[in-house]
């Protein structure tokens, strides 16, 4: 009797498996049947769509609902999926783990409003792109639904051209839009061998952390936490000239940036531009074996890398009570009023109401090794770090020595700045042999009346 039951179960499972196979379908598209394509991607049966060469014009968004759906073209520039009318999104990924390869996705500059994108993670995960070009967006190329992340995104050998704002936005914090849910971890993102062509605002943006919490009674708070990107890797990429940043991240932990080429800033950019810009609660960052360049034709002097930690100060304009200092107010849905008042920050030792625990915002565990910082007449400094601790310049996280090349300058020109209003930077090691002397380091004074951390944890500059 027992054996009969097992046989019945086996037959049932075989039948179920065959049923799944019968329903799973591979389809071949045609530029003339885009209406069918819109149905296939959400029919629950189609597993793969092959796109022969041609231009596929879509006036409606493509909503990907089938999990693990494969979209395979005939090559970049040969197979083109194009949006032809104004829409909020071109490809809306509701299902998980799409694999898209060998084609061009053309947004047609038809993004309807601020923040719209070509491809959206709609609370979905693990979408994978290889040999794909994203082109023509007046806003973003790849992003998540507001307040969520591009969990598990993989980009290999992709091209981003004519993307005006963010080619890739990993995360856009907006805690209220998630109903107050905190996100402290994002599934690892891999960006490998990609080309970001000149003209974007910020090639890879990740505005992490959690903020704008509204307790329901008109009070708000700001979090002093990082969001882990779980070993996210950005490697082997070419970053064409940017209008602002090549990589910009806020409240970010656990990222490796290696073997990339940073081509600098466009000639007509404004102020405050850097190749890599990191701020607020930046933890566990490894920046290895990259090459940095800055054209001498730019109109202003710029930094190569800036890692800042001064966001703990009183907001410039605040309109709701803060749970940090009761006399402060914090406007939950603000914009510029969420920015730090740096002028106030320098008065922290006189006016205690100006200051929060600024040092909690500072960078921790930063490893910068094996990089080449090319000489330029338009680099103000190669590296600036504020409120930092455990900073290693010339060694990797595992202790391996990998000297940076800080090219150009003299024995007295300022190449590295270490400072901060609260306690400054401490526990810093700068290895010898990097064309850096003590006179190349600008160590700023501490404004607040706390003892500088560098008394207990010194800044060591090897000669």
N, C-alpha and C positions, 0 to 999 in steps of 0.2 A: 504493500500500500504506500509505504514511504517513497519507494522508487517511482511509482506512478505519479505521485505528487511532484517529484523533482522533474520528471519528464514533461509534465504539463507546464510547469514554470518555465522550463527551457524553451519549449515550443512557443509559449506566450512571448517571451523575450525576443526570440528570433522573429516572430511576426511583428512585434513592435518595432524592431530595428529595421525590418524591410519596409514597414509603413513609412518610417521616417525617411528612408532612402528614396522611396517613391515620391514623397512630397518635396524633398529637397531638389531644387532645380538650378541649373546653370543656364544663363540666357545670353543671347547676343543682341546688342543694341544697334540702333540705326538712328542717324540724325533726324529721320522722318518720324520716329515713334517715341518722342520724348514723353508723350502722355502715358504710354505703357511703362516707361522707366519710372515715372512717379508712382505708379502702382506697385511695380515689382519690389521696390526698396522697402515696402512696408506690408507685404502680403503674408509674411510669416513662413514662406516657402523658399523664396529665391536665396541662394547662398553665394552666387557669383554672377556678375554682369561683365561681359567682355565688350569693350568699346572700340570698334575699328576706327581707323583714322577718320577725322572729320570734325566739324564744329556742331555741337549739340546746344541749341538755344533753349533756355528755360525762362518762361515768364513767371513761373511759380516756384517757390522754394522746394528743394528736394528734402524730404523728411525721411531720414534713415531710421527705420524701426527694427529691421531684422538684425539680430545679433550676429557678429562675426561675418558680416557681409563683405565680400571682396569686389572691388571695382578696379578693373584692369584695362588700361588703355594701350595704345600703340607707341607711346613715347611723348615726352614733353614737346609741345608745339604741334604735334601731329593729331592727338586727341585733345579737344578743347571742350570743356563744359563751361557754358557762359550764361551769366544772368543778364537778362535783357530789359528788365523793368525795375523800378524802385522797390526795394524790399528791405525788411529789417535784417534778414539773414538769407544766405543762398543755400547752404547745406546745413540742415538742422539735425544733429545726431542725437536721437532719443535712445536707440539701442546701443549696446556696448561693442567695443572691439572691432570696428571696421578696419579693413586693410585696403588702402588706396594706393595705386602705383601706376607709374608710366603715363601721366597725363598732365594737362594744364587745367587749373580751375581759375576761371576769369570772372572776377566780381563785376566787371563792366562799369566800375565807378558808380554803381547803383545802390550804394548803401543809403538807407533812408534818413537816419539820424545818428547823433553822437554815439560812438561805441559799437555801432553795428559791425558785423564781421562777415567774412566769406564762409567760414566753417565754424559752427558753434557746438561745443559740448553741452548738451541740454541735460544736465545732471547725469551724464553718462561718462564712461571711463575707457581708457586703454585703446584709443584710436591710433592707428599706425600708418605713416605715410613714407613711401620710398619713391625717389625719382618723380617728385611732384612739384610743379611750379604753381605758386599762388601769385596772382597778379591783379592789379587794378582795383584797389579799394581806397576810398577817401577816408576810411577809418582803419579798422583792424583786418587781419587775415584770419588768424585762429584765436578764439577766445572761448570762455565758458559763459553760461548763463550768469547774469550779474549775481555776485556774492558767492559764486562757486568756483571750482578750479578745473583745470584741464588734467585731471588725475590720469597718470599713466601714459601721457602723450609720448609718442615716438616719432621723430623726424629724422630721416636718413637721406642725405644727398638731395635735399630739396632746395628750391630757389624761391626767393621772395623779391618781386619786382613791382615798382610803382605802388607800394603800400605806404600811405601817407602818415599813418599814426603808429600803431603797434603791429608789426608782423605776427608776433606771438605774445599773448598775454596769458601767463600761467594762472594768475589769481588776481581777483579784484575784491578786496575785502569790503564788505557791507553787511555787518552782522545783523542789522535789523531786517534786511531783506531775506535772511534765513530764519526769521522768527526768533532771533537771539541765540541760535545754535552756534557753539564755538567750534571752529575748525583749527586743530593744532597740528595736523599732519596731512600732507598731500602725497599721493602715490608718486613714486619716482618718475621723473621726466627725463627723456634722453633726446638730445639735439646734437646730431653728429653729421659733420661733412656738409653743412648747409651754407648757402650764399645769400646774404642779405644785401641787396643792391642799394646804392646810395639814395638818400632823400627821406628816409623814415624819421619819426620822432624818437622812438626807442625800439630797437630790434627785438629784445626780449625783456618783457616787463613782468614783475611779480610783486604786486602790492599786497603783502601778506598780513598776518596778524588778525586781530579782531578789534573793531572799534565801533563807535556809534551805538553802544548799548543804551537803550532807553528802558528804565525800570518801570515805566508806566505812570509815574507820578510827576513827570517833567524833569527828573534828574537824569544825568548821564555820566558815563565813566569812559576812560581810555585804558586799554590793557597795556601792560608792559611785558609782553610775551612775544616769543618768536613762533613762527609756523615752520615746522620741519618740511623740507622738500626731499628728505629721505635719500640723500646721495644723488640727487639730480646731477646729470652730467651735460655740460655744454662743451663740445670739443670739435677740433678740426674744422672750424667754421671760418668763413671770411665775412667780416663785417665792413661793408662799404661805409662811406662817410655818413654820419648821422647829423640831424638837426639838434640833438640834445644828448642822448646817451646811446651807447651800443648795448649795454646791459644795465638795467635799473631795477633794484630790489629794495623792498622795505620790510622790516621785521622778518627776516629770512634766516633760516638755519640749514646747514647740511647740503652744501652745493660745491661741486668741483667744476672749475673753469680752466680748461687746459688746451694747449696746442692750437690756439686760435690766432687769427690775424685781425688786428684792429686798425682800420685805415684812418681813423680820426674824425674830424668834424668838418661840415661843409663851410665854405668861405663866408656865407652870409648868416651864420647862426648867431643867436643872442648870447647872453651871459650864462654862466653856471653850467657849462657843458663838460662832460667827462666821458672817457671810454667806458669805465665801470663806475657806477654810482650805487653805493650801498648805504642805507641809513636805518637807525633805530633797531636795537636788539639784533644786530648782525652777529650770528654765531656759527662757528665751525665752517669756515670758508677756505677752500684750497684753490689758489690761483697759481697755476704752474705752466711754464714753457710756452707762454704766449708772446707774440710780437706786437709792440705798440708803435704806431706812427702818428705824427701830427704835421700836416702841411704847413709850410711857412707862409702860405697865402691867406690863412684865416685872419679875421679882423681883430680878434682878441686873443689873450693868452688863456690856455685851458690846462686843466689837470689831466693826467692819465687815469689815476684811480683816486677816488675819494670815498672814505668810509667814515660816516658821521654818526655822532651820538648825542646831539643837542636837543632832541625833541621833548625833553622832560620839562621844559620851561612853561611858564604861563602862556596860555593862548593869546594871540593878538587881539581877538575879539571873542568874548564868550557870553552866552546868553542863557545858560542853564547851570544849576549848581553842579559842582564837581564833588566826587566822593574823596578826593585827595585833600583839597583845601576847601573848607565850607564857604569861604568868602569868594571863591572863584565861581564862575559860571561856565557851563559848557553846552554849546548848541549842538544837539545830536546830529542833525542833518546838515551841518555846515560845509563850507568849502575852505576859503582862505582863513576863516576864523578858527580852523583846526591847526593852523601853523604856529610854530613856536615864535615867541617874541624874543629875538636874540638880544635886542637892545636892553631889555629887562634882565636878561640872563647875566650880564656883566655886573649887575647890582645885587647879586644873590647874597653876598656877605653882609649887605646893609639891609636889604628888604627881603626878609624870609618868606614873605607871601609871594615873592616872585618865583620861588624855586621849588621843584619837586626833587625826587631822587634821580637826578640827571644821570648819574653813573650807571644806574640800572639799564639805561638805554644804550650803553656803550658796546662797541664791538668786543667779542670774546673769541679766542682761538682762531686767529687769522694766520694763514701760512701763504707766503708769497715767495716763490722760488723758481729759478730757471727761466725767468722772463727776460726779454730784451726790450728795454725802453730806449727807443731811438732818440738821438739828439734832434732838437727842433728849437728854432728861435721863438716859437709860440707855445711852449710848455711852461706854465708858471711854476709848477712842481711836478715831480713824477708821482708822488704818493702823499696823501694827507689822511691822517687817522686821528679821530677825536674820541676821548673817553675810552681808550682801548686797553685791553689787558690780554696777556699771553699772545703777543705779536711776534712772529718769526719771519724775518726777512733774510732769505738765503738758505733756509732749511725746510724740508717737507714735514708733514705731520708725523711720519714714521722716524724722523730724525735724520734722514738722508740729506747731506749737504748738496744743494743745487743752486749755485750762485746766480744772482740776477746780473744783468749787464745794464748799468745806468750810464748810458753813453752820453758824451758831451759834457758841457759845463766845465767849471774850474774846481779847484780844491776848496773854494769858499762859497760857491753858488749854492743856494738853498734847493735841495732836491727832495727832501723828505720833511714833512711837518708832523709833529706829535704834540697834541695838546688837548684842551678841554676845559670848560669853565669850572667843573666840579673838582675833580682830583687829577685831571690830566691823564696821560697814558703811563702805564707801568708794566713791568714784566715784559720788556721788549728786548729782543736779541737781533742785532744786525751783524751778519758775518763779514769778516774781512774779505778783500778781493773783489768787491763789487763796484769799485770806483766811487766809494763813499768814505768821507772823513767826518770827524765830529763837527767840523765847520759846515758840512753840507746838511746838517740836521738842525731844523728850527724847532726848539722845544719851548712851547709857549708857557707863559705863567698861568697860575691857577687863580681864578677870581674869587672863589668861595673860600671860607675860612676853615675848610677841612684840610688836614695834612695831606699833601700830595701822595698819591699811591706810590709814586716812584721812589719815595724814601724807603719804603719796605720792600718794594719790588722794582728794582732799578732798571733804567734803560742802559743796556750794554751795547756799545759800538766798538766792535773789534777793529784794531788797527793792524 
